[in-house]
Amino acid sequence: MAAPASDLRCLPDGPSDGITDLRYFTDANDVELLASTSWDGSLRIHNTDKATNKLMCQQNMDAGPLLSLSSCPSGKSLFVGGLDGSVRKLDIEKSIVSTIGYHSSEDMDTDTDMTSTACSCLVSLSFDDETSTTIVASAGWDSTFYLWDVENTNANVDTVAKPIATIKLPDKAFSMDVDPSRGNRIAIATSGRRLCIIDVTRTRTISGNDENNDNKYTYEAKMVMDRESSLKYQSRVCRFFPNGVGLAVGSIEGRVAVEFLNELDVDSNGVKRYAFKCHRAESTVYPVNAIAFHPTFGTFATGGCDGGTVTWDGLHKKKLTILPSVPSSVAALAFNGKGNELAIASSYTFEEGERGDGMGIGGAGKDEIYVRSMEDVEVQPKKK
């Protein structure tokens, strides 16, 4: 069904250049906020509540254009990946930026090619205990996966940590997600149409009579799957189902594949992988840039270069709702924690190469972040 053309609310003081990522998080005061990254190099935090609806923070991260974004479970910190290859942390309460590490075998220097080391993907991991250690995973255009212990971060940008694990990937990383049901399983979509799964394990370290042994761990990252995507064209985005049973993968050719992980002994309940067409207008095919899963219903929304956002019931192979279009391409999507609000980034994604006029698919190409209240009927699964 088509949704009413109203209810798209534009956030004030948005990014001034291409939007790359959106993420809702709950801060230390139990307030849900929306973070965004963009090519203008700033990390922004908005309060999207209708009564507030304002920019709470804008922080230049000194990393050049920002390509990726993640948050820690406590909500006290945000992490970004830069075109310069850096992984950086913002302490929200103290407004302090620190450098976690770089996508490079050595610290960055003036001769390093930024585009070859860019940190394009970030996720934060969680484990089944109450320890405060924050582990961040990153991947990038250097075709490498990195694991970082954030507790080793030094506020002095001249002293950065080394990764605690690295894995060579088949090619450049374009999208990454963490399985919300496990917290330590990661999916990565790379160029060359590869789809990789990495599991991270943690082991408690015990040595001598050190009274702090309870907080000491070693970490291991292992590639447990590396296979070709079922889609014939390059993947742009991959996201786990909330229950971890499979993935939704979007491609440049206006298709989404629903993939399952049977070879990892994950039961798909008899559902086989399949793909469907979307974000097309007659003979014109638009890339699928963004996928966001509803946190409770397990349905998902897709956003494309046609400016459209559509919700789907992936397990029952049903289209649910066509949401109002935005003026430019949909560059990123994010549901809030309750699933009753969807953030939509309207931003040109260079699907037609460089453009001097900054114009998008639907006309005005200004970069904007919209939020829309979502009704249950628009995202609830449809029974067969």
LINGI-V502470 format. One record per residue. N is the residue number from 1. PSI is psi as a letter, one per 20 degrees, with the letter a starting at -180 (none if undefined). OMEGA is omega in whole degrees, -180 to 180 (none if undefined). NEAR is the number of other C-alpha atoms within 10 Angstrom. Layout:
# LINGI-V502470
n->N psi->PSI omega->OMEGA near->NEAR
n->N psi->PSI omega->OMEGA near->NEAR
This chain:
# LINGI-V502470
n->1 psi->q omega->178 near->11
n->2 psi->p omega->180 near->11
n->3 psi->q omega->176 near->14
n->4 psi->q omega->-175 near->10
n->5 psi->j omega->179 near->10
n->6 psi->a omega->171 near->9
n->7 psi->j omega->172 near->14
n->8 psi->o omega->-177 near->19
n->9 psi->p omega->-177 near->16
n->10 psi->p omega->178 near->18
n->11 psi->q omega->-179 near->18
n->12 psi->q omega->173 near->14
n->13 psi->l omega->-180 near->14
n->14 psi->a omega->180 near->22
n->15 psi->q omega->-179 near->24
n->16 psi->i omega->178 near->15
n->17 psi->r omega->-171 near->19
n->18 psi->p omega->-180 near->26
n->19 psi->p omega->-175 near->28
n->20 psi->h omega->-175 near->22
n->21 psi->q omega->176 near->24
n->22 psi->q omega->177 near->24
n->23 psi->p omega->171 near->20
n->24 psi->q omega->174 near->23
n->25 psi->q omega->178 near->23
n->26 psi->p omega->-174 near->18
n->27 psi->a omega->-176 near->18
n->28 psi->i omega->178 near->14
n->29 psi->j omega->178 near->8
n->30 psi->k omega->176 near->10
n->31 psi->p omega->180 near->11
n->32 psi->p omega->-177 near->17
n->33 psi->r omega->180 near->19
n->34 psi->p omega->177 near->21
n->35 psi->q omega->178 near->22
n->36 psi->q omega->175 near->26
n->37 psi->q omega->-178 near->28
n->38 psi->r omega->180 near->26
n->39 psi->i omega->177 near->18
n->40 psi->i omega->174 near->15
n->41 psi->j omega->-178 near->23
n->42 psi->q omega->170 near->23
n->43 psi->p omega->-179 near->23
n->44 psi->q omega->176 near->20
n->45 psi->p omega->179 near->24
n->46 psi->q omega->164 near->23
n->47 psi->o omega->-173 near->19
n->48 psi->j omega->178 near->24
n->49 psi->p omega->-176 near->13
n->50 psi->h omega->-178 near->10
n->51 psi->h omega->-178 near->7
n->52 psi->f omega->173 near->10
n->53 psi->m omega->-179 near->14
n->54 psi->r omega->175 near->16
n->55 psi->p omega->-178 near->18
n->56 psi->h omega->-175 near->15
n->57 psi->q omega->171 near->14
n->58 psi->o omega->-174 near->17
n->59 psi->o omega->172 near->15
n->60 psi->p omega->-173 near->15
n->61 psi->j omega->176 near->24
n->62 psi->k omega->-179 near->16
n->63 psi->j omega->-172 near->19
n->64 psi->b omega->177 near->19
n->65 psi->p omega->180 near->23
n->66 psi->p omega->-174 near->32
n->67 psi->h omega->-173 near->26
n->68 psi->r omega->-170 near->29
n->69 psi->q omega->173 near->29
n->70 psi->r omega->180 near->27
n->71 psi->q omega->177 near->25
n->72 psi->q omega->-176 near->23
n->73 psi->h omega->-178 near->17
n->74 psi->i omega->-178 near->14
n->75 psi->j omega->-179 near->20
n->76 psi->i omega->-175 near->17
n->77 psi->q omega->172 near->22
n->78 psi->q omega->-179 near->23
n->79 psi->q omega->179 near->25
n->80 psi->q omega->173 near->31
n->81 psi->p omega->-175 near->31
n->82 psi->r omega->175 near->31
n->83 psi->h omega->179 near->25
n->84 psi->j omega->179 near->24
n->85 psi->j omega->-177 near->30
n->86 psi->q omega->168 near->27
n->87 psi->o omega->-174 near->31
n->88 psi->q omega->-176 near->23
n->89 psi->p omega->171 near->26
n->90 psi->o omega->170 near->21
n->91 psi->o omega->-171 near->14
n->92 psi->g omega->-176 near->17
n->93 psi->h omega->-176 near->11
n->94 psi->i omega->-177 near->9
n->95 psi->l omega->180 near->13
n->96 psi->p omega->176 near->13
n->97 psi->p omega->176 near->22
n->98 psi->q omega->-179 near->22
n->99 psi->p omega->178 near->25
n->100 psi->g omega->-180 near->27
n->101 psi->a omega->-178 near->28
n->102 psi->q omega->172 near->25
n->103 psi->m omega->-179 near->30
n->104 psi->q omega->178 near->18
n->105 psi->h omega->176 near->8
n->106 psi->r omega->178 near->10
n->107 psi->q omega->-177 near->16
n->108 psi->q omega->174 near->17
n->109 psi->r omega->-173 near->9
n->110 psi->i omega->-178 near->6
n->111 psi->i omega->-177 near->6
n->112 psi->p omega->177 near->14
n->113 psi->o omega->-176 near->13
n->114 psi->g omega->-175 near->20
n->115 psi->h omega->-179 near->14
n->116 psi->i omega->-177 near->17
n->117 psi->j omega->-173 near->24
n->118 psi->p omega->176 near->29
n->119 psi->n omega->-173 near->33
n->120 psi->i omega->-174 near->26
n->121 psi->q omega->178 near->26
n->122 psi->q omega->168 near->27
n->123 psi->q omega->173 near->24
n->124 psi->p omega->-178 near->24
n->125 psi->q omega->175 near->24
n->126 psi->q omega->-179 near->22
n->127 psi->r omega->-172 near->16
n->128 psi->m omega->174 near->8
n->129 psi->a omega->-174 near->6
n->130 psi->j omega->179 near->7
n->131 psi->q omega->-175 near->10
n->132 psi->i omega->-178 near->13
n->133 psi->p omega->178 near->17
n->134 psi->p omega->178 near->19
n->135 psi->p omega->-179 near->19
n->136 psi->p omega->175 near->22
n->137 psi->q omega->178 near->26
n->138 psi->q omega->176 near->28
n->139 psi->q omega->-174 near->32
n->140 psi->a omega->-176 near->31
n->141 psi->i omega->173 near->24
n->142 psi->j omega->177 near->21
n->143 psi->k omega->-178 near->21
n->144 psi->q omega->174 near->20
n->145 psi->p omega->-180 near->25
n->146 psi->q omega->174 near->22
n->147 psi->p omega->-174 near->24
n->148 psi->p omega->171 near->23
n->149 psi->o omega->-173 near->19
n->150 psi->h omega->-180 near->21
n->151 psi->i omega->178 near->12
n->152 psi->i omega->-178 near->15
n->153 psi->p omega->177 near->19
n->154 psi->p omega->-179 near->16
n->155 psi->i omega->175 near->14
n->156 psi->o omega->-174 near->11
n->157 psi->i omega->179 near->13
n->158 psi->i omega->180 near->9
n->159 psi->o omega->-177 near->14
n->160 psi->q omega->-179 near->19
n->161 psi->q omega->171 near->17
n->162 psi->q omega->178 near->20
n->163 psi->q omega->178 near->21
n->164 psi->i omega->175 near->14
n->165 psi->q omega->174 near->17
n->166 psi->q omega->176 near->17
n->167 psi->p omega->176 near->15
n->168 psi->p omega->-180 near->13
n->169 psi->r omega->180 near->23
n->170 psi->h omega->-177 near->18
n->171 psi->a omega->-179 near->17
n->172 psi->p omega->178 near->24
n->173 psi->p omega->180 near->28
n->174 psi->h omega->-178 near->21
n->175 psi->q omega->-179 near->24
n->176 psi->q omega->179 near->27
n->177 psi->q omega->177 near->21
n->178 psi->p omega->180 near->27
n->179 psi->o omega->-177 near->22
n->180 psi->i omega->-180 near->17
n->181 psi->i omega->-178 near->13
n->182 psi->h omega->178 near->16
n->183 psi->i omega->-177 near->17
n->184 psi->j omega->174 near->22
n->185 psi->p omega->-172 near->23
n->186 psi->p omega->174 near->24
n->187 psi->p omega->179 near->23
n->188 psi->p omega->173 near->24
n->189 psi->p omega->-178 near->30
n->190 psi->r omega->171 near->28
n->191 psi->r omega->-173 near->19
n->192 psi->j omega->176 near->15
n->193 psi->k omega->177 near->20
n->194 psi->q omega->177 near->22
n->195 psi->o omega->-174 near->25
n->196 psi->q omega->173 near->21
n->197 psi->p omega->178 near->20
n->198 psi->p omega->175 near->19
n->199 psi->p omega->178 near->18
n->200 psi->p omega->179 near->18
n->201 psi->q omega->-179 near->14
n->202 psi->p omega->180 near->13
n->203 psi->p omega->178 near->10
n->204 psi->p omega->180 near->11
n->205 psi->p omega->179 near->13
n->206 psi->p omega->178 near->14
n->207 psi->p omega->177 near->9
n->208 psi->b omega->-178 near->6
n->209 psi->k omega->-178 near->7
n->210 psi->o omega->-177 near->9
n->211 psi->i omega->179 near->9
n->212 psi->j omega->-178 near->10
n->213 psi->h omega->-177 near->13
n->214 psi->h omega->-178 near->11
n->215 psi->j omega->-178 near->12
n->216 psi->p omega->-177 near->14
n->217 psi->q omega->167 near->13
n->218 psi->q omega->-176 near->11
n->219 psi->q omega->177 near->16
n->220 psi->p omega->176 near->13
n->221 psi->p omega->-176 near->21
n->222 psi->p omega->174 near->14
n->223 psi->o omega->-178 near->16
n->224 psi->i omega->176 near->12
n->225 psi->p omega->174 near->16
n->226 psi->o omega->-176 near->16
n->227 psi->r omega->178 near->11
n->228 psi->p omega->177 near->14
n->229 psi->q omega->177 near->20
n->230 psi->i omega->178 near->18
n->231 psi->q omega->-175 near->21
n->232 psi->i omega->-178 near->12
n->233 psi->r omega->-172 near->16
n->234 psi->p omega->176 near->19
n->235 psi->q omega->175 near->29
n->236 psi->h omega->-175 near->23
n->237 psi->q omega->173 near->25
n->238 psi->p omega->180 near->29
n->239 psi->p omega->176 near->26
n->240 psi->q omega->163 near->27
n->241 psi->q omega->-179 near->26
n->242 psi->h omega->179 near->21
n->243 psi->j omega->176 near->13
n->244 psi->j omega->-175 near->20
n->245 psi->h omega->-177 near->19
n->246 psi->a omega->-176 near->21
n->247 psi->q omega->167 near->22
n->248 psi->p omega->-176 near->23
n->249 psi->p omega->180 near->27
n->250 psi->q omega->-176 near->32
n->251 psi->r omega->179 near->24
n->252 psi->i omega->-175 near->21
n->253 psi->k omega->175 near->21
n->254 psi->l omega->176 near->21
n->255 psi->q omega->172 near->22
n->256 psi->p omega->175 near->28
n->257 psi->p omega->172 near->21
n->258 psi->o omega->-174 near->24
n->259 psi->q omega->178 near->23
n->260 psi->r omega->-171 near->22
n->261 psi->l omega->-177 near->16
n->262 psi->h omega->-179 near->15
n->263 psi->i omega->175 near->9
n->264 psi->j omega->179 near->11
n->265 psi->k omega->173 near->9
n->266 psi->o omega->-174 near->12
n->267 psi->o omega->178 near->14
n->268 psi->j omega->178 near->16
n->269 psi->k omega->176 near->8
n->270 psi->i omega->-180 near->7
n->271 psi->p omega->180 near->12
n->272 psi->q omega->-179 near->11
n->273 psi->q omega->-179 near->17
n->274 psi->r omega->177 near->15
n->275 psi->q omega->178 near->17
n->276 psi->q omega->179 near->13
n->277 psi->q omega->177 near->12
n->278 psi->r omega->178 near->21
n->279 psi->l omega->179 near->23
n->280 psi->q omega->176 near->18
n->281 psi->o omega->-175 near->9
n->282 psi->d omega->-177 near->6
n->283 psi->i omega->-179 near->6
n->284 psi->p omega->-178 near->10
n->285 psi->p omega->-178 near->18
n->286 psi->q omega->176 near->23
n->287 psi->q omega->172 near->26
n->288 psi->o omega->-175 near->30
n->289 psi->h omega->-168 near->25
n->290 psi->q omega->173 near->27
n->291 psi->p omega->177 near->26
n->292 psi->p omega->179 near->24
n->293 psi->q omega->173 near->23
n->294 psi->p omega->-172 near->23
n->295 psi->h omega->-178 near->18
n->296 psi->h omega->-175 near->13
n->297 psi->i omega->-180 near->14
n->298 psi->j omega->172 near->19
n->299 psi->r omega->-179 near->25
n->300 psi->q omega->176 near->25
n->301 psi->q omega->174 near->25
n->302 psi->q omega->176 near->25
n->303 psi->p omega->-174 near->30
n->304 psi->r omega->179 near->30
n->305 psi->i omega->173 near->31
n->306 psi->i omega->-177 near->24
n->307 psi->j omega->-176 near->25
n->308 psi->q omega->173 near->25
n->309 psi->p omega->-177 near->24
n->310 psi->q omega->175 near->24
n->311 psi->q omega->-172 near->25
n->312 psi->q omega->168 near->23
n->313 psi->n omega->-173 near->20
n->314 psi->h omega->-177 near->24
n->315 psi->h omega->178 near->17
n->316 psi->j omega->175 near->13
n->317 psi->l omega->-178 near->16
n->318 psi->p omega->168 near->15
n->319 psi->p omega->-177 near->20
n->320 psi->f omega->-173 near->23
n->321 psi->p omega->172 near->18
n->322 psi->o omega->-178 near->19
n->323 psi->r omega->179 near->24
n->324 psi->q omega->-180 near->18
n->325 psi->q omega->175 near->20
n->326 psi->r omega->-172 near->26
n->327 psi->h omega->-178 near->22
n->328 psi->a omega->177 near->27
n->329 psi->q omega->172 near->31
n->330 psi->o omega->-176 near->30
n->331 psi->h omega->-178 near->26
n->332 psi->q omega->179 near->25
n->333 psi->q omega->174 near->26
n->334 psi->p omega->170 near->23
n->335 psi->q omega->172 near->25
n->336 psi->r omega->-173 near->18
n->337 psi->h omega->179 near->15
n->338 psi->i omega->-179 near->9
n->339 psi->j omega->-180 near->18
n->340 psi->j omega->175 near->15
n->341 psi->p omega->179 near->18
n->342 psi->p omega->176 near->20
n->343 psi->p omega->-176 near->25
n->344 psi->p omega->177 near->30
n->345 psi->p omega->177 near->30
n->346 psi->o omega->-172 near->30
n->347 psi->p omega->179 near->32
n->348 psi->p omega->-175 near->28
n->349 psi->k omega->173 near->20
n->350 psi->k omega->177 near->13
n->351 psi->i omega->177 near->14
n->352 psi->k omega->179 near->10
n->353 psi->a omega->-179 near->8
n->354 psi->q omega->177 near->10
n->355 psi->p omega->-179 near->10
n->356 psi->h omega->-175 near->6
n->357 psi->i omega->180 near->8
n->358 psi->k omega->-177 near->17
n->359 psi->q omega->-180 near->16
n->360 psi->a omega->-177 near->25
n->361 psi->g omega->-172 near->18
n->362 psi->j omega->-179 near->15
n->363 psi->d omega->-178 near->11
n->364 psi->p omega->-175 near->15
n->365 psi->j omega->180 near->19
n->366 psi->p omega->180 near->19
n->367 psi->p omega->-177 near->23
n->368 psi->q omega->171 near->23
n->369 psi->p omega->178 near->27
n->370 psi->q omega->171 near->19
n->371 psi->q omega->-179 near->22
n->372 psi->p omega->174 near->19
n->373 psi->p omega->-177 near->14
n->374 psi->p omega->174 near->16
n->375 psi->q omega->-179 near->11
n->376 psi->h omega->-176 near->11
n->377 psi->h omega->-179 near->10
n->378 psi->i omega->-175 near->19
n->379 psi->i omega->179 near->25
n->380 psi->q omega->178 near->18
n->381 psi->q omega->174 near->22
n->382 psi->p omega->178 near->16
n->383 psi->q omega->-179 near->9
n->384 psi->none omega->none near->6
